[in-house]
Amino acid sequence: MKINGFELNYSEEQFADMIDKMRKIELIDKDFSGYKNLSDGDKKALEHLVEAAKILNDVALQQDHPLNLVMKQALEAAAAESKHAEKALKIFNSLNGVAGSNGLDKEPIEIFKGIKSYVGCNFYPTDMSVEEFHSILNKMLDAGKIGEVKKILSARTMVRRQDDELKGVDYTEFFADEFSEIANELECAAHYTTDELLKDYLGWQAQALLQNNVEMDILADKHWAKMQNTPLEFTLSRESYDDKMTPTIFGNKALAERLRSAGIEIVSKDMLGIRVGIVNKEGTDLLLKFKDEMSKLADYMPRAGEYEQNVGSGKELKQTMVDADIAALTGDYALCRGGITTAQNLPNKDKPALAHGGGRRNVYHRQVRASVDKTKLQKILDGLVAPELHKYYDKEFDHLFVIGHENGHSLGPDSSYQSALGIYQHIIEEHKADIISASMMPHYAADGIISLEDLHKIYTTWVVGRLFLVAYPADKEAHRVADLIEFNYLREHSAFWFDENKKFHIDFEKMASVTRKMLEDIIDVQLSKSPETAKKYIDRWTEWSDISKYIADFKINLGVKPYIDIVTYF
């Protein structure tokens, strides 16, 4: 079957098989108790925020691939008459695009024959190679076009050809129509909400969407990061994992040095997303217990005196944390390509708001973490884990690990150390956050935030639930590569082992010392500011061993669901 001249890459039966391997995540509806408890004004505000999220999804589709919008529209039209197209649309909506990894197969899922993904997504000209990109930048530097190159390497520009050079177009100009519609929805939500902090933030965020002015983004981010007690959750996220073109510059030492000498920062492009929800007070109270420990934890970081941390002993902790019941996840959040975000700590360290005294905000997604196949989980425990450890596996304690992970992003070397690692920066940063969580848990136990049994549950659930992979991770899967590093490091240092029956055992006493040593190694990698050092470290710890293959095969035989269906009701 052809759609817009492109043949579908899979048969109807193959698409049906993918749909059978789809995990459903149901977001809240109007029968949800938290929604019923909102004021009438906040109910109206929530609906306008959801509308903003829907519009923003079209922006992210354009950022991701030049054919996303037109092919989605064609699939939607064809789906009314064709079951084949209807099933293809289901997979398109799961990937939120024409192509993407499912986290399991080595090759990406490509819905249409002849439509592939690009290194620079649609941020850059899709016919431009890495070599040509570097060559054009050098040529423009030779011509003294510093300002133009800065725009090209900005986090907030779409880059297009201009004669034999490149031109960076600010998001507020490139997506002017969509941003105007979103700003209107935010202003309507601000009119209706009963909360002054949220009203204030939405006003600033609306203006930031309408002005080509990074200062407005800074002001919006600062107001957003202050929202601790608002009834509603709204985030316009900006993360840079998808742009693989910009980081290639770090591998070209001569070009990277020229840019540094010219005062030009190398910043990957921001993929945009929107999250909308209702703040859950009980879940938020738990987060705040962990927050109270963060300044103290900064003192426990390896080589803490050698770099400036976002959080420091004796300083005001500028960080809000909320647990949210989710009504909408769109744009970057809906690019479910091998996984879905369970929590997020923003702004990232490359964002200017942090450099100008702004704070950070952690948000946790209750509906995402609630989706668990208990029957399959028990089969995994029975087949791979020593019986005495079964009592220590508790999915709710994965949430506590994630809290530690998100807090971990606020600790350690600043963004200049991270970005200097080039294409490896995201792997090392996610790896660092994992190991900060694991290595700091004994301090939480010592201070009475968790019990010793809780600590055992956190360790067991982390390894079994996250480090038992179903496939060798692709290079771009930063979280999964980090998981494999951690699995191999812990196993080689005897923090856990497998017996003759290939059943998992853990040495709880060793976990603290081994994770501490791993954290020291990671911090050394970040402080090196060397992509070569980062690559050497990653290569050292990413062997796909026989036991990893055994675990993957075991889990695949049980049935893996690598696709996600986000069910929305608003």
N, C-alpha and C positions, 0 to 999 in steps of 0.2 A: 504493500500500500504506500502511496506517495502523499506527502503533505507539503504543499508549497514547492513542489518539484523535488523534494527530498524523500527518499524511500526510508521507511521505518527500519531500524537496524535489527529488530527482534520480531519474531513471530508473535501472534496473539497468545499462543501457549507459553512462550518464554516470558512475556510481560505478566501473564497470569501467575507464573511461578514466582516472579519477583514480588508480586502483590501478596502472595501467600507467605512470603518472608518479610512481611512488613509489620513493624511494631506500632501499635496505636497509642498516641498520647492525647488524651482528652483534656482540653482546657475548660475553664469554668463557664457556666451558663447563667442565665438569669434566675435559675432556681437555687443557685449556690447561696448558702446562708450569709457569707460575707458580702455578697452583692445586695441581698435583701436588707442588710443592716446599714447600708450606705444612705446618706441623705439623698433627697431627690436631686439636688444640685450636683452631687458627686456622681450619681448614676448618669446624668446627662453628660457630665464631663468625660466619664469613662467611654461613652459611645463616640464622642468626638475624637478621643485619643485613639480608639480602635480604627476609626476612619483614616486618621493620619498614618497609622501603621500600614493600612492597605495600600495607600498611595505610595508610601516609601518602598514597598516591595517592588514596584515597577522601576524605581531608581536603581535598586540593587541588581535587578535583572539586567539592566543596561550596563552597569559597571562590570558585570560578570562576563557577558558575551554579547556581541552585536546582534545575534539572531534570536536571543531569548524571547523578546517580546513578540516578534512577528510569528515565531514558531509556536509559542503558547497560544496566541490568538487563533492560529490556524488549527491547532489541536482541539481547542475548545469548540470551534465550529464543527469540525469533523466528528467529534465525540457524540454529537447529537444523533448521528446516523450510523456510526461505526463502533462496534465493541472493541475492535483492534485499537482505534484511536483513543477510545475512552480509557483503556488500560494503559496506553502509552502516556496519556495525560496524567494518570495517577503517579507514574514513576517520575515524570517531569516535575510534578508538584513536590514529590519527596526530595528530589535533588535540588529543586528550585532553579532549574536550568536545563539546558540541552545536554549537558555532559557533567560527569563528576565521579569521584571515587565512591564506592560503597563500603570501603574499609575492609573488604574481604578479598575481592578479586584483584590480581596484580594490575590488570588493565582497567582504565576508567570505563564506566558505563556511558555509552554514547547512543542516545536515543535515535539519532538519524544517521544514515550512512553519509559520510562526507562532511559531517559537522563535528569538529573536535574542539577541545579547550585550548587555550593559549597561555603561554608563560606569563604574559602581562595582562591576562584576562582581556577586558576591553578598555582598561585604563590607558593602554598604549596601542599604537597601530598594530593590527593583528598580523600584518605582513612584514613586521620588523624583527630581525634576528637580534640576539644579544650583541653580536659583533658590530652590527650596524648601529645599534643604540649607543654603544661606547664610542664608536667613531664619530657619530654626530655630536655627542657631548664634547668630545675633544675639539672638534672643528668649531663649535660655538664658543668654547673657551678661548681658542686661538683668536677669534674675532672680538674678544672682550665682551661677549654678551652674557655677563654675569647675572643680571636681573632675570633674563629669559630662562637661563639654566636653573636658577632658584625656583622659578615657577614650575618647571618641568619636574623637579625633584621634590615638590611640595606634596604633603600627604593628601591635599584636597584639590587636586587638579586631574582632569582628563587630558591626556596628551594626544595631540594630533599632528599630522605632517603639515608643514608650511613651506612650500617649495622644497628645497633640499635640507631643511632644518626641521625642528620640532617646536611645537607651541603648547604651553600649559594653559588650559582653560579652567578657571575656578568652578567648583561644583555649583556655587550659587548662580553662575551664568549658564553652565552647561545644562543644569536641571532647573532652570528658572521657573518654568511652568509648574512642575511638580512641587518644588519647594514653596512656591506661592500658595498652592492648594493646602499643603501640609501646615504652613504657618497660619492659614485661616482657621483650620481645624483646632490648632493649639490655642489660638486666641478665643475661639468659642468655648473650649474647655476651661480656659482661664476665667472666662466670664461666669461659668456655672459652678466651679469648684468652691467649696466652703473653706478650703485651707489656704491661708495667706502665703505660706512658703511655696506651695505648689503653684499658686497663681502667679507669684513673682517669677519663679523659674520659667514657667511656660511663656510668659511675656518676653523674657530675655531670649529663650530658645527660638521663638517665632522670629524675632528680629535678626538673630544670627543666621537664619535661613534666607533672609532677604538681602543681606549685605555681604559684599566681598571684603570682609574685614575680620582677620583672625582675632582681634580684640573682642569682638562680639562672641566668638566661640569661647574665649577665656571666661568672659563674664557669665555666659550661660552655664558652663561647666562648674564654675564656682558656686553658683546658686543651686545647681542640681546636687552637688556633693553635700549640701547642708541639710537635705531633706531626711530627717530621722523619724519624724512622727506624723508624716502625711498619711491620709487614708488611702491614697492611690499611688501606684508606682508607674512612672513613665521614664523610659530611657531611650535616647537616640544614640545608639552605640557606634563607635568608630574604631574598628580593629583592622590590622594590616597583614593578616596571615595569608591572604589569597594572592597578593602581588608577589610574584616570583621574579619579576624583571628587575625592579630597582635594586634588590640586594645583590645582584650579580656584580654590581660596581665594586663591592668590597673585595671581590676576587681579582679585580684589576688594580693592583697596588698603585701603579703610576697614575691612573685616572682618579682613584680615591684620594691620593695625596694632592693632586691638582685641585680637586674640589675643596678639600680641607684648607689648603693654602688660600683659596679664593673666598673662604668664609661661607661655603655652601654646605648645608647639612644634607645628608643623604637619608631621606625619610620615605618609607614604603607607603603606598596608597591606602587610604581608608576605605574599606567596604562598609556600607551603612546598614544598620538594622534598627528596628524599633521593638521594644518590649512594653507591654501594658499589663497592669495587674492591680490587685488589691493587697495592701500590706496586711500580713498575718501577725498579730501582736504576740501570740504565744511563741511562735517560731522565732520572732525577732528578739524576744527576751533572752533566748538561748544564745543567739549570736552575740549579744552584748556582753555576756559573761566572758566569751573568748576575746572580745575587743579589749576588755580591761587589762588583759595580759600583754598586749602587743608591745608597749613601750619597754616592758621588762625583757621581752624576748629579743629585742634589738641588741641588748647587751650580750646575749648568748651567741650572736652570730660570729662565725669565724672571721678573723682579721677585721673586726668591726671598726677599729680606729683608723683604717686605711681608706675609707670611702664614706661619703655622706649618704645616709639612709633617709627614706621618706618618713620613717618613724624612728625616733631616737629617745633615749632615756632622758627624762626631765622635760621633754618638749610636749606641747599640746598635740594630741593625736587627732589630726584632721581626717577622720574617716567615719562615715555613717554605714550602717549595716541593717538590711531588712530582709525578711523572708516574705516572699510574695506568692499569692495565688494568681496564676497567669491567665489572662484573657486573650492575649495576642502575642505571637512571636513572628515577625516578618523580616524580610531582607536577609541580612547576614545570619540572623538567628535561624532562619528557615532553610539555609543551605545545609540540609541534613545529608552530609556526604561522609558516611562512616561514623556518625555520632551526632549528638545534640547537646547543646550547652546546658549544664545543670546549675551553674552559678557563674558570676562574672565580677571582676574587680576592675573598675575603671575610674578615672582615665588611665590609660597605659602611660608608662614613664616617658614616652616620646611626645606627649601632649603638652602644649605650652602652659596650660592652666596650672600644672604642678610647679613649673618654674616660677610662676607668679603668685605663689602662696596659696594656691587652691588645695582642696582636699580630695579624698577619694571616696568611692561608694561601692559597697559590696551588695549584690542582690542575688538571692537564691530562689530557684524555680521549683516550687513544691510539686506541681503536676508532672514535671519531667522526672523527678527522682522517685515518684510514687509508682511508676510503671515497672513492675517486676513480675516475671513468670516464676511463681513459687515451685511449681512442679519440676520445671527444668532445673532450677537452682538446686533442688534436693538431689537430682540425678548427678549433677556436677560434684556435689559434696560427697555422695556415695562412691563415685568413680575415681575421684582425684585427691581427696582429702582424708587424712587419718581420722578415724571416728572420734577420738578425744578432742579434736578441734572443731567439730561440727557446732558445738554449743557457742563457739566464739564467732561464728559467722552471723552477722546481723546487719541487714541492709541499711538500717537507720544509722549505723556507725560509719557507713560510707559518707553520710552527710557530715559527720563530725570531721572526717578526714578532709572533705572538700572545704569546710570552713578554714581549716588550717592551711590548705593550699591557697585559697584566695587571700588570706591574710599574709601568706608568704610572698605574694607579689609586692607587698609594701615593704619588704625587708631586702637587704642586700644592695649590691652596687647599682648606681643610677643608670639611666638610659644610655649614656655615652658608652659605658662598658658593654651594655647589651647589644646596641646597634653595631658596634665595631666587629662583632662576630659574623656579620653579613648574613648569608643564607642559613646559618646555624643558630642565629640568635633566639628564635622562637623555641626550638628544641631545648636549648640550654635553659631558657627562662622557665618553661613549663616544668622541666626536670627539677630545677632549683626549687620552685614552689612546692612540688610534691615532697621533696626531701626536707624542706623546712617544716612542712606539716608533720612528717613522720618523726623527725629528730627532735622536734619541740614538744611532742605529746607527753614525754615523761615530765616535762616542766609543768604542763597543765595538770598532770596527775599529782605532782608534788604540792601544787597550790590548791588542790581539792576541787578543781573544775571537773575532772573526771576521776573515776576510781581505777584501781589497778586492773580489775576485770574489764572495765571499759577500754583500757589501753590494749589489753589482749584482743578484744573484739575489733578495735580499730586496725591493729596490725594484720590480723587474720583476714578481715574483710577487704582491706586494701590489696593484699597480695592476691587472694583468690578472685576477688571481684574485678580487679583492674589489671593485674600483671599477667594473668592467664590469658594470653592473646589467642585470637582465632586465625591470625594470618601475620606473616612478616609485614611490618608497616611500610607504607610508601614514604619516601623522603619527606613529603610535605605534611605528613600527619605528625605534627610536633608532639602531641600528647601521647600517641601510640609509640613513637620512637623512644620517648622518655620512659614509658612503661617497660619497654624491652631492656633499656639500659639498667633500670632498677632491678628487674628480675635477675639479670645476669650478675650484677654487682653483689646483690644480697646472697645469691646462691654461691658464688665463688668465695665469698667471705663467711660462708657457713651460718648465715643468719637463718636460713632455712635449707631443707634438703628433701630428697625423695628417696623412699626406701625401695627394696627390691621389687615391690609390687607397684611402684610408681605412685605411691601415696605421699602427699605433701605433709611435712612436719616443720615446725617452727621453733627456734630457740629465742624465746622472748627476752632473755637476758642479753643476748648479742644484738638484738635489733637496735637498741639505743646506741651502742658504740659504733656499729657498722653504718647506720644512717648518719651519725655524726661525721664519720670519716668521709662518707660520700659527699656530704654537704661541704666539707673543707675542699675536696677536689673540685666541686662545681664552682665554688667561689673563686678558686685559683684560675679556672678556665675563663670566667668572666673578667677577672682582673687582668688577664693576659692581653685582652683586646686583640686577640689573634685568631682569625678564622682557621688557620692551620692547626692551632692548638685545639680548638673546638672540634675540628674534623677528626683529629687523631684520637681525642677522647671518645667521640661518638663511635668511630670505627672499632675502637678497642672493646666496647661494651655492647655491640649490637649483633653478636653472633646469633644465628638461628639454630639452636642446638637440637639434639634428638629429643630431649624432654619437652622443649617448646613445640616441636612438631607433633609430638604425641598428644600434648594438651590441646593443640589446635584441632587435630584430627578427631579427638574425643568430643570436643564441643561441637564441631561441624556435624558429626554423626547424630548428635542430639537435635540438630536443627538450629541454625543461626538466623536471626532476623536483622539483616544489615540495612533495611530500609525503614523509614519512619513516616508515619501518617499523623500530622498535627491536625487534630479535629477541633475546629473553632465554631463557636456558637453566636458570637456577637457580629 
